[in-house]
Structure formats: C-alpha cells, structure tokens
Amino acid sequence: MENIILILSKATHKENLHSIDVNADMWSQGIGSLDRMSFFFSLEKAFNIKISNDEQNQLHNLNDVLNFVQSKS
C-alpha cells in the first residue's frame, strides 16, 4: 500500500497522504478527475499494467486500487 500512496502523492502533487483513509472514496478526499487520471497513468507505468476506462470507473478507493494492481501482477 505504501507504494501506491507514494505514487498517488507524486501524481497528484499532494502531501500528507499517509493519513488518507484507504477505504474512503477518492473523490471525497479531494482527488478529482485530473488527479485520478494522472494517478492511473502513473500506476500503469510503475507496475507495467493497463487500466481500461471501465476498470478505472470501478476503482473508488485505494483498497480497490491495491486489489486491482495485485490481481494484475
């Protein structure tokens, strides 16, 4: 999870994400559509995976993202 939070922090240029609630919706934590797009692009590069638009729409919180990345690895 630490790697994913670090990628999110770099992609969104937001700090103090270690206090983020991994079960809460990313939208409710101030991670908007452009941040999400940058985050997903960074995940694709970091883990050498592809995330389709449909898959992106199903990833609501960081736990969803972690489970998705693990299923692709």
N, C-alpha and C positions, 0 to 999 in steps of 0.2 A: 504494500500500500504506500510505503514511503516514496518509492519511485514514481508512482502515479501522482502523488501530491506534489512532488518536485516538478514533474512535467507540467502539471496544471499551473503551478506558480510561475514557471518560466513562460508558458504560453500566454498567460493572462496578464503578466506583469503585476500580479497581486502578491503581497507579502502576508505573513501571519496566517497561512492556510493550514498550519498544523492544528489549529483549533476548529477546523471545518468539521461539520457533522457529516460523516460519510454515508449516513442513511437519509439525510435530508435532500430534497430536490435541489439540484444545482441552481435553478432559476431563483429559488427563494434565498439563496446565499449570494446573490449578486453576480452570478456567472451567466451573462447574457448570450445571445446567439452568436455574436462575433467571437467572444471568448471560447464558446463551445467549439466553434469551427476550428479555431486555432489549436485548441486542446486536442481535438480528434486528429487533426493533421500531424501534430507532434507525436501523438501515440502511434500513429501509423509508421512514422519514421523510426521512432525509438524501438518498437517491437517488430518491425518489418511485417506488418499486417495491413489488411484493408478493412475499412469500416464503411459499409454502404450507408446511404441516406436513411434507409429503413431501419438499419441497425442503430444508427445514431439516435433516431427518434425513440428507441426503446431504452436508451441509457439515460436514466433520470438522475441517478446519484452515483457517488464514487464506488459504492459496493457493486452496483450494476456494471460499472466500467471494469473494476477488478475482475469480476467473474467472467466478463466477456473476454478480456485480454488473456486470462488463464485458459479459457476454452479454445483460443486461437493458437496458443503456444504448444 
